[in-house]
Each structure stands twice: as C-alpha cells, then as structure tokens.
Amino acid sequence: MADTDKNGWDAIIIGSGMGGMAAAAALSKLGHKVLLLEQYQTLGGLTHSFSMEGFSWDAGIHYLNCVAPEDRERHMLDWLSDTPIKFTSMGAVYDNLHIGDAPPLSLSRPFAAQERDLKDRFPDETKAIEAWIAALREGRQAAFTVTSTRAMPGIIGSAMKWWHGHAIDRWCKRTTQEVIDDITDNPDLAAAFAAQWFDHGGRPSKASFAMHALITGSYLESGAWYPVGGGAAFARHILPTITKAGGAVRANTRVETLVIENERVVGVRTAAGEEIRAGAVISDIGARETVNSLLPEGCGHQDWIEQIHALPHSVAHFSLFMGFEGDIEAAGATRSNHWIFPGGKVDVVWADAPDTPPEGMFVSFASLKDSAHDPGPSRKYAGEIVAWTDWSVVEKWAHLEPGARGADYQVFKEAVEETLFAQFETHFPDLAKLVVFRTLSTPLSTEAITGHHHGGFYGIDVTPERVLSDALQAKTPVPGLILAGQDVLSPGIPGALWGGIFAAASLDPKVWRELPG
C-alpha cells in the first residue's frame, strides 16, 4: 500500500467516467484509500443518466460490446462492482443500415451471420465480403497487440511492436477507407463496410482500420448489450466499492491544477482553493485535457505535451433526446439501432448545420433495450437521434456561459432540432406522431460535462498516429501522474474500463494478479 500523507489518500482520481471508476475501484479492492473527484453535478461521466418530464436517457451509452457472460471485461466489472451489473442482450440483429434509397440492411452477429447478411444483399461480392470479414478478424488482433503495449515498459512495448511489425503496418497504419479500397470498388458495399464508424468516432478516411476492426468486431464476437437500469447502473454498482473500502467520491468538485513539488505530483488544488494531497494522481479527463487544464505552466516535459497536442480530437455531435407516448414498437421502433445516410455516402459530418439536413445520423430507442424499463399506463419510452458534426458550428458561442449566449443561439438550437426531427419523421413517420417531448444537446453540452477539447465525444481521434502513439501510456513522464480512460486504450466503455485497469496497475502492479479472467 502506498504511503499516505496528512490527507490520508493513497491516490486521487480526477473524473468519474468508466476509466476513473475502474481505476478507483481496482485500487480500493487492493486496500488503497482513494478519493474520486468529479467536476459535474452527476457522477459517472458519460455513463450517467438524466431525467426530464418523466423520461430518462443515457448521456453517452447506446449499446455495449465485450460484456457477454464469458467475456473477461464482464468478469472485471463483476470484480469491481459491489454487486454485479446486469446486462440484457439486444439479440441477433443489433444495427440496421439505411444507405441512400436501398432497402434497410439488418446486421447481425456473430461474424458468420454478418457475412451472410452482406452476401444476401451483395451476392456478386462474395470474395470481397469474405476478405472484409477476414480483415476485421486480423485488424482486431493487431489492435489488441498495439494497445497492450500501453501497460508495458517502453523497451518491451517497442519489442512487441517490432515483432508484430507486418500486421501493424497492414492494419494499424492504414485507414479504414484504404483497407476498403483494397477490397472492393463497389460503392454500396464499401458504404456498408464503413457505416458504423461513429461507434469509435473516427471517419473512414481518417481512422486506423485496426480501431474500426476492434470496435465493430467486438460486437460480432460478443454481441450487443445494454445495462439493466440504464447507464447509471455503472456508478450505482461500482462507487460503493470505493466508499466501503474507506475511500470517498465527490461531485461538483473541479480540479484547477495539479500540485507539484520537487518535480513530482503530490496532489491537487480545486477551484474552491482546497489543496488535497496523495501518493499519486490519476487523470480520467482525457490526455489533452490533462496537459491543457491540470499541468501548471513551467512544469517541463514539453516534448510529451507537444506529442499530445499533435493528436487530433474526435468529432463532435448533436443529440436530440425524445420522449414518446404510445405503442412505439407498432410504430416502427426496435431494440436494434438505425444508421441513416440519405445521400448514400457515409464518411460525412454535418458541418453546415442547420442549413441543410444532416447527411448521417444514428437513431436509438434505449427504453426497448432496458429490460427493467416500466413504460407505465401512458406507455412512456425514450429515444435519441445523434448527428455527428464539427465544433465550428458552435464555436462562436463557446466562450459564453449557457445563460449568456443570446437569442441567436436559441434560434440556432431550434433550427437544429427541427431539422433533425424532420429527417427522423421522413424515416419514421408513425413514430414521429408519438413524440411528446424533445430536448437538444449540442457540442457545448459535451464540453461542459466532460471538458473534452472542442466537444470531442470520444476524446482523441482514432487516427493511425493515435493508435501508435507512445505518448498515451498510462504512466506519464510526469512522476506521480497517471492517465486512465479511453485515450489510453480505445473509445467506448470497454476501452475506458481497460484504461482504468492499466492506470491502477501502473500504481500497484498487484492489480494484474488479482484481476479475474
């Protein structure tokens, strides 16, 4: 157990997202006394849920991979949780693609089933489809190889990358689009291959194929799942592990800076002026946000800081949260998600919102995925539209407080909402009639809740440079500072979970010995 100081904390964890909770709970399981600090009013980061007008939505969860009963991540979550989190399977079909004027294409798991889905739609593209499925398998393995080096000493990680150099060159250094272009010149099939890219936030022309294979392939391996009770289940089940071990969890506590003495991080100072000391600090707020917001000026390590700054942020997004009343399944709602690309192109971002309709959006009905949902006598259900966009569309209001953005911002929001809903109505006319409540979240909301640079939903973009970066190790060059979360490994809940475990193990290697599976 690490030495404690006058505050009695072995470690301070900044940020209560999946990575922060995992790091804090893992250390707590080994007897460490930890303090978890969250700037937002609700704990859980992008796993948190919120309610309005009798409806509840998740801030960032739409479906999960890697939590099947046999998955190691599921065993890890059971170990971290005070009581196990329950998950409900979304069934064989988990995504539906609406590309151009073609009939919807339902995608199922496992690998063999999705291969059959694609061959049924594209019977003349058998070889290309088989090559794609093989690429997903190999690319996923290459991603495992590269990301595992984030928990290794530098010399061992470098040796691992050298040994697997051919696979890394083939799958990690090339973009999703480059791999697709080598497999097929059929634009409709190519669009189907790339359509689910927002699951990791990397546009096909920019994302490392290995990351695309890792995320999309994980659904094919383990299926798609949803936490019973919604995303808030993570905080509800994991946080008691921390407090029962003598730790503490605090919301509404923004860390203003790290406290560094003798070139080592020894604690934090909050925006309220409170100085809290600990043996180490783990940051779960993102790598870029850590160096921009927490490191005091003149602390050194400029080479590392510049490496972090050189990595681009992921895309931003709008979310239109909808409340329905009535029989939504009869009206067309499904447990499976819907990816909608009216123009037929999938590598698109709504950069001119709201002047034209979005070229791509994602529709999800969380209430149908949650086996614990009780619609009540009025049959209330929640749904969401997500449209990926660029920070530039909201940038002129970014320096203003929420209540001071003026009438033009409200007009902008209303126009975005109407445009999104009109697109939804085109595809789900009967469902649109059942909507009784709507509220819009913009990239400014993401920035306010997560602190992510330019409202990037997934933090750092999943480019080849990010996948191969040595700057995203859990253990940073700054003594006493450790990174957790999805920037360390990969986007999404499973990636953030592993990022938290990597962080905890960097502080106490006994984590690896105790980790189940």
C-alpha positions in Angstrom: 0.0 0.0 0.0 1.3 3.4 -0.9 2.4 5.9 1.8 -0.3 8.3 2.7 0.1 11.9 3.6 -1.7 14.2 6.0 -4.9 13.8 4.0 -4.7 10.1 4.2 -5.2 9.4 0.5 -3.2 6.9 -1.4 -4.5 8.2 -4.8 -6.7 10.9 -6.1 -8.7 10.1 -9.3 -9.9 13.0 -11.4 -13.0 12.3 -13.4 -15.7 9.7 -12.6 -16.2 8.2 -16.1 -15.7 4.5 -16.6 -11.9 4.8 -16.5 -11.9 6.8 -13.3 -14.4 4.5 -11.6 -12.5 1.4 -12.7 -9.1 2.7 -11.5 -10.6 3.8 -8.2 -12.4 0.6 -7.6 -9.5 -1.6 -8.6 -7.2 0.2 -6.1 -9.9 0.0 -3.5 -10.1 -3.8 -3.9 -6.4 -3.9 -3.1 -6.8 -1.9 0.1 -5.9 1.6 -1.2 -7.7 4.6 0.1 -8.7 6.7 -2.8 -10.6 10.0 -3.5 -12.6 10.3 -6.7 -13.4 13.8 -7.8 -15.9 14.8 -10.5 -16.5 18.4 -11.8 -20.0 17.7 -13.0 -23.1 17.5 -10.7 -23.8 13.9 -11.5 -21.3 11.0 -11.1 -20.5 8.6 -13.9 -19.1 10.7 -16.7 -20.7 9.7 -20.0 -22.2 6.7 -18.3 -24.6 8.9 -16.3 -28.3 9.1 -16.9 -30.7 12.0 -16.6 -34.4 12.5 -16.5 -36.9 15.2 -17.7 -40.7 15.2 -17.9 -40.9 11.6 -16.7 -38.4 10.3 -19.3 -34.9 9.0 -18.8 -31.9 8.9 -21.2 -28.3 8.0 -21.0 -25.7 10.7 -21.7 -23.4 8.5 -23.8 -24.3 4.8 -23.8 -26.3 3.4 -26.8 -25.1 -0.2 -26.7 -22.1 -2.1 -25.4 -19.8 -4.8 -26.6 -17.4 -7.1 -24.6 -19.9 -7.7 -21.7 -21.2 -11.2 -22.7 -21.2 -13.6 -19.7 -18.0 -15.2 -20.9 -16.1 -12.0 -21.7 -13.2 -11.0 -19.5 -14.5 -7.5 -19.3 -17.7 -8.8 -17.8 -15.7 -10.7 -15.1 -13.7 -7.5 -14.5 -16.9 -5.5 -14.0 -18.2 -8.1 -11.5 -14.9 -7.8 -9.6 -15.0 -4.0 -9.5 -18.7 -3.8 -8.5 -20.2 -4.0 -5.0 -23.0 -6.1 -6.6 -22.9 -7.3 -10.2 -24.3 -5.2 -13.0 -26.9 -7.0 -15.1 -27.0 -6.7 -18.9 -29.6 -7.5 -21.4 -28.8 -8.9 -24.9 -30.1 -6.9 -27.8 -30.5 -10.1 -29.7 -29.1 -11.3 -33.0 -29.8 -8.1 -35.0 -28.3 -5.0 -33.4 -27.8 -2.5 -36.2 -29.8 -1.5 -39.3 -28.2 0.4 -42.2 -30.3 2.9 -44.2 -28.0 3.9 -47.0 -29.4 6.0 -49.9 -32.5 4.6 -51.5 -31.6 0.9 -50.8 -33.8 -1.1 -48.5 -32.6 -1.2 -44.9 -29.9 -3.8 -44.3 -30.1 -5.6 -40.9 -26.7 -6.6 -39.5 -26.5 -9.5 -37.1 -23.8 -11.3 -35.2 -21.6 -13.4 -35.0 -19.0 -13.0 -37.8 -20.6 -15.8 -39.9 -24.1 -14.3 -39.6 -23.0 -10.8 -40.7 -21.0 -12.4 -43.6 -24.3 -14.0 -44.6 -26.2 -10.7 -44.2 -23.8 -9.0 -46.6 -23.7 -11.8 -49.1 -27.5 -11.9 -49.2 -27.5 -8.2 -50.1 -24.5 -8.3 -52.4 -24.5 -11.8 -54.0 -21.9 -10.9 -56.6 -19.4 -9.7 -54.0 -18.6 -12.9 -52.2 -14.9 -12.7 -52.3 -14.8 -9.1 -51.2 -17.1 -9.8 -48.3 -15.0 -12.8 -47.2 -11.9 -10.6 -47.4 -13.6 -8.0 -45.3 -14.6 -10.4 -42.5 -11.0 -11.8 -42.5 -9.6 -8.2 -42.3 -11.9 -7.5 -39.3 -10.5 -10.5 -37.5 -6.9 -9.7 -38.3 -7.2 -6.0 -37.7 -8.9 -6.6 -34.3 -5.9 -8.8 -33.3 -3.5 -6.1 -34.4 -5.3 -3.6 -32.3 -5.1 -5.9 -29.2 -1.3 -6.2 -29.8 -0.7 -2.4 -30.0 -3.0 -1.4 -27.2 -1.5 -4.0 -24.8 1.9 -2.2 -25.1 0.3 0.8 -23.2 0.8 -1.1 -20.0 4.3 -2.3 -20.7 7.7 -0.8 -20.0 8.9 1.1 -23.1 11.6 -1.3 -24.2 9.2 -4.3 -24.0 6.4 -2.4 -25.9 8.8 -1.5 -28.6 10.0 -5.1 -29.0 6.3 -6.2 -29.2 5.6 -3.7 -32.0 8.7 -4.8 -33.9 7.8 -8.5 -33.6 4.3 -7.8 -35.0 5.5 -5.1 -37.4 3.9 -6.6 -40.5 0.4 -6.8 -39.0 0.8 -3.3 -37.6 1.8 -1.9 -40.9 -1.0 -3.6 -42.7 -3.9 -2.9 -40.3 -2.9 -0.1 -37.8 -1.1 2.3 -40.1 -3.7 2.2 -42.8 -7.1 3.9 -42.6 -10.4 2.2 -42.8 -11.0 3.6 -46.3 -7.7 2.4 -47.5 -8.4 -1.1 -46.5 -11.9 -1.0 -48.0 -10.5 0.4 -51.3 -8.2 -2.6 -51.5 -11.1 -5.0 -51.0 -13.9 -3.6 -53.2 -14.7 -0.9 -55.7 -18.5 -1.3 -55.2 -19.6 2.0 -53.6 -22.7 0.5 -52.0 -20.7 -2.4 -50.4 -18.0 0.0 -49.3 -20.6 2.2 -47.6 -22.0 -0.8 -45.7 -18.5 -1.8 -44.5 -17.8 1.7 -43.1 -21.2 2.8 -41.9 -20.8 2.1 -38.2 -17.8 4.4 -37.8 -19.3 6.7 -35.2 -19.1 3.7 -32.7 -15.5 4.9 -32.4 -15.8 8.4 -33.8 -13.1 8.0 -36.5 -14.2 8.9 -40.0 -13.3 6.2 -42.5 -10.8 8.5 -44.3 -9.0 9.2 -41.0 -9.4 6.3 -38.6 -6.9 3.5 -38.2 -8.6 0.4 -39.6 -7.3 -1.6 -36.6 -9.5 0.6 -34.3 -12.5 0.1 -36.6 -11.9 -3.6 -36.6 -11.5 -3.7 -32.8 -14.8 -1.9 -32.1 -17.1 -3.3 -34.8 -15.5 -6.8 -34.5 -16.2 -6.9 -30.8 -20.0 -6.7 -31.4 -19.6 -9.7 -33.8 -17.6 -11.6 -31.2 -19.7 -10.8 -28.1 -23.0 -9.4 -29.4 -24.6 -6.1 -28.3 -25.8 -5.5 -24.8 -27.5 -2.8 -22.6 -27.1 -2.3 -18.9 -30.3 -3.1 -16.9 -31.5 0.2 -15.4 -29.5 2.3 -18.0 -26.0 3.7 -17.9 -26.4 4.9 -14.3 -26.1 1.3 -13.3 -22.3 1.6 -13.6 -21.9 4.3 -10.9 -24.6 2.7 -8.8 -22.8 -0.6 -8.6 -19.1 0.5 -8.7 -19.0 3.5 -6.5 -19.9 1.6 -3.3 -16.7 -0.5 -3.8 -14.7 2.7 -3.3 -16.6 4.1 -0.3 -16.8 0.7 1.6 -13.0 0.5 1.4 -12.7 3.8 3.2 -12.5 6.0 0.0 -14.7 8.9 -0.9 -16.5 10.2 -4.0 -17.3 13.9 -4.6 -19.3 15.5 -7.4 -19.3 19.3 -8.1 -15.6 19.4 -7.4 -13.5 20.8 -10.2 -9.7 20.3 -10.0 -8.0 23.5 -11.0 -4.4 22.3 -11.1 -2.0 19.6 -10.0 0.3 20.3 -7.1 3.9 19.6 -8.0 6.8 19.6 -5.6 10.3 18.5 -6.3 9.2 17.7 -9.9 6.6 15.2 -8.6 2.8 15.4 -8.5 1.8 15.3 -4.8 -1.8 16.3 -5.0 -4.4 18.7 -6.5 -5.9 22.1 -5.9 -9.6 22.5 -6.5 -11.3 25.6 -8.0 -12.6 26.3 -4.4 -8.9 26.6 -3.3 -8.8 23.3 -1.4 -5.4 21.5 -1.6 -5.6 17.8 -1.3 -2.5 15.6 -1.2 -2.0 12.0 -2.2 0.7 9.5 -3.2 -0.3 9.7 -6.8 -2.9 11.3 -9.1 -4.8 9.5 -11.9 -6.5 11.7 -14.5 -9.5 10.3 -16.3 -10.4 13.5 -18.0 -8.5 12.9 -21.3 -4.9 13.2 -22.2 -5.2 16.6 -24.0 -7.4 17.9 -21.2 -4.9 16.8 -18.6 -2.0 18.7 -20.2 -4.1 21.7 -21.0 -6.1 22.1 -17.8 -4.2 20.4 -15.0 -0.4 20.8 -15.6 0.9 24.0 -14.2 3.0 26.2 -16.5 6.7 25.6 -16.5 6.4 22.0 -15.2 8.6 20.7 -18.0 8.0 17.6 -20.2 7.4 19.8 -23.2 8.2 17.0 -25.7 5.4 14.9 -24.2 3.0 17.8 -24.1 3.7 18.6 -27.8 3.1 14.9 -28.7 -0.3 15.0 -27.0 -1.2 18.3 -28.7 -0.3 16.9 -32.1 -3.1 14.3 -31.9 -6.4 15.5 -33.3 -9.7 15.4 -31.4 -12.6 13.3 -32.4 -15.8 14.6 -34.0 -18.5 16.4 -32.0 -22.2 15.6 -32.1 -25.7 16.8 -31.5 -28.2 14.6 -29.6 -31.9 15.1 -29.8 -33.5 13.3 -26.9 -37.1 12.4 -27.5 -39.9 11.2 -25.2 -42.7 9.0 -26.7 -46.1 8.0 -25.5 -47.8 5.1 -27.1 -47.1 1.8 -28.8 -43.7 2.6 -30.3 -42.9 -0.9 -31.4 -46.1 -1.0 -33.5 -45.0 2.4 -34.9 -41.6 1.1 -36.0 -39.2 1.3 -33.0 -36.8 -1.5 -32.5 -34.2 -2.6 -29.9 -31.7 -2.5 -32.7 -30.2 0.8 -33.8 -30.6 2.6 -37.1 -27.8 4.3 -39.1 -29.2 6.6 -41.6 -27.3 8.1 -44.6 -29.9 9.6 -47.0 -27.3 10.6 -49.7 -25.6 7.2 -49.8 -22.2 8.5 -48.5 -21.1 7.5 -45.0 -17.9 9.5 -44.5 -19.9 12.6 -43.8 -20.2 15.2 -41.0 -22.9 17.8 -40.6 -20.6 20.8 -40.9 -23.2 23.3 -42.1 -25.9 22.6 -39.5 -28.7 23.6 -39.6 -28.7 25.0 -43.1 -29.1 21.6 -44.8 -30.4 18.2 -43.5 -27.7 16.0 -41.8 -26.1 13.5 -44.2 -25.7 11.0 -41.5 -27.5 10.2 -38.2 -28.0 7.4 -35.6 -31.3 6.5 -34.0 -31.6 4.5 -30.8 -34.5 3.6 -28.6 -33.0 2.9 -25.2 -36.2 2.0 -23.4 -36.7 -1.0 -25.6 -33.2 -2.2 -24.8 -33.6 -1.9 -21.0 -35.4 -5.0 -19.6 -36.1 -3.0 -16.4 -38.0 -0.2 -18.2 -41.6 0.3 -17.0 -43.5 2.4 -19.5 -46.4 2.9 -17.1 -50.0 3.4 -18.1 -49.2 6.2 -20.6 -46.6 3.9 -22.2 -43.6 6.3 -21.9 -40.4 5.5 -23.9 -37.2 7.3 -24.5 -35.3 7.6 -27.8 -32.4 9.6 -29.3 -31.1 10.9 -32.6 -27.4 11.5 -32.8 -25.9 13.5 -35.7 -22.1 14.0 -35.9 -20.9 17.5 -36.5 -17.9 19.8 -36.4 -17.0 22.1 -33.5 -17.0 25.1 -35.9 -20.8 25.2 -35.9 -21.0 26.2 -32.3 -17.6 27.8 -31.8 -18.8 31.4 -31.7 -20.8 30.7 -28.6 -18.1 28.6 -26.8 -16.7 31.4 -24.7 -20.1 32.4 -23.3 -21.8 31.0 -20.3 -25.0 29.0 -21.0 -27.3 31.8 -19.9 -25.5 34.5 -21.9 -25.4 33.0 -25.4 -28.2 35.2 -26.6 -31.2 34.8 -28.8 -29.3 33.8 -31.9 -28.0 30.7 -30.1 -31.6 29.7 -29.2 -32.7 30.3 -32.8 -29.8 28.1 -33.9 -30.7 25.3 -31.5 -34.3 25.4 -32.5 -33.4 25.1 -36.2 -31.0 22.2 -35.5 -33.8 20.4 -33.5 -36.4 21.0 -36.3 -34.0 19.8 -39.0 -33.1 16.7 -37.1 -36.7 15.9 -36.3 -37.8 16.4 -39.9 -35.2 13.9 -41.0 -36.4 11.4 -38.3 -40.0 12.0 -39.4 -39.1 11.1 -43.0 -37.9 7.7 -41.9 -40.2 7.0 -39.0 -43.5 8.9 -39.8 -45.6 6.9 -37.4 -43.1 7.2 -34.6 -42.9 11.0 -35.0 -46.6 11.3 -34.2 -45.9 9.7 -30.8 -43.2 12.2 -29.7 -44.5 14.4 -26.8 -41.1 15.8 -25.6 -37.8 16.9 -27.2 -34.6 18.5 -25.9 -31.4 19.1 -27.8 -27.8 18.6 -26.6 -25.0 20.4 -28.6 -21.2 20.0 -28.6 -21.2 22.8 -26.0 -23.0 20.4 -23.6 -20.4 17.7 -24.2 -17.6 20.2 -23.5 -19.4 21.4 -20.3 -19.9 17.8 -18.9 -16.7 16.2 -20.0 -14.3 19.1 -20.6 -13.3 17.4 -23.9 -11.5 19.7 -26.3 -13.9 21.1 -28.9 -16.6 18.8 -27.6 -15.0 15.6 -29.0 -17.3 12.8 -27.9 -14.5 10.2 -27.9 -11.6 12.4 -26.8 -8.6 11.9 -29.1 -9.4 10.8 -32.6 -8.5 7.2 -33.6 -6.1 8.0 -36.3 -3.1 5.7 -37.1 -0.9 8.3 -35.3 -3.0 7.9 -32.1 -3.1 4.1 -32.2 0.7 4.0 -32.5 1.5 7.0 -30.2 3.9 6.4 -27.3 2.6 9.5 -25.6 -0.6 7.7 -24.4 1.0 5.3 -21.9 -0.9 5.0 -18.7 2.3 6.0 -16.8 3.2 9.5 -17.9 6.7 11.1 -17.9 5.5 13.3 -15.0 6.3 11.5 -11.8 3.1 10.8 -9.8 0.8 11.4 -12.7 -1.1 8.5 -14.4 -3.6 8.6 -17.3 -6.8 6.5 -17.3 -9.8 6.2 -19.6 -10.4 5.7 -23.3 -7.4 7.8 -24.5 -5.1 5.2 -23.0 -6.6 2.3 -24.9 -9.7 2.7 -27.2 -13.0 4.6 -27.3 -16.1 3.3 -25.6 -16.9 1.7 -22.2 -14.7 -1.5 -22.6 -11.8 0.6 -23.7 -12.2 3.1 -20.9 -12.5 0.1 -18.5 -9.2 -1.3 -19.6 -7.7 2.2 -19.4 -8.7 2.4 -15.8 -7.2 -1.0 -15.1 -4.0 0.0 -16.8 -3.9 3.1 -14.6 -4.5 1.2 -11.4 -1.9 -1.4 -12.3 0.7 1.4 -13.1 0.3 2.4 -9.4 0.0 -1.1 -8.0 1.1 -4.0 -10.3 -0.7 -6.4 -7.9 -3.9 -5.4 -9.9 -2.8 -7.9 -12.6 -2.6 -10.7 -10.1 -6.0 -10.0 -8.6 -7.8 -9.3 -11.9 -10.2 -12.1 -12.8 -10.2 -14.0 -16.1 
